[in-house]
Amino acid sequence: METAPGGDEAIELLASGAEFDIIFCDLSMPAVDGMEVHAELQRSHPPMAERFVFMSGGAYTPQGEAYLNDCGAMRIDKPVAFPIFDRLIEEIAEGASSFRAAA
């Protein structure tokens, strides 16, 4: 497990060639937001983009809501209960690409 404190550090980590089974990323972050991280991942590592999960407290901007609706990435709303994480990981392991969950 690795963490990045922000979107720019996440992009650097992904650019380093690191591979991940699942990526959890906040939608709204200062400087580089989750949408930018996901878009970069779609360009540089499309298979990993399919295992990208947006997390949000539910305060969606119109731009964020449109991106989530169009990009096809998974999303979960915070706060997240642990059983939802377990189910999400099972879904990804089984190849699901459209998991949606609310806490």
Residue, then its C-alpha position, 0 to 999 in steps of 0.5 A: m500500500e502506498t499513499a500520496p498526499g495530493g494529486d500531483e504526488a499521485i501522478e508522480l507515483l504513477a509516472s514512476g511505473a508503480e502498479f496498483d490493484i486498486i486506486f482510491c482517490d478523493l474527487s476534490m483536492p487542492a492543486v491537482d484534483g482527482m479528475e486530473v489524476h484519473a484523466e492522466l491515468q486514462r492516458s498513461h495506464p488505461p487498465m489501471a484506470e479501470r480500477f480507479v475509485f473516486m471517493s467524495g463527501g458528496a459535495y459535487t461541483p457541476q464539473g465533478e458530477a459531469y466528469l463522474n457521469d462521463c468517465g465510467a470510474m467507480r465511486i463511493d461516498k464518504p463516510v465509507a463503511f468497511p463492508i463497502f470496501d470489502r464488497l468493492i474489492e471483491e467486485i474489482a477482483e471479479g472484473a466489475s467496472s461500474f460499482r456504485a455505493a453509498a455509505 
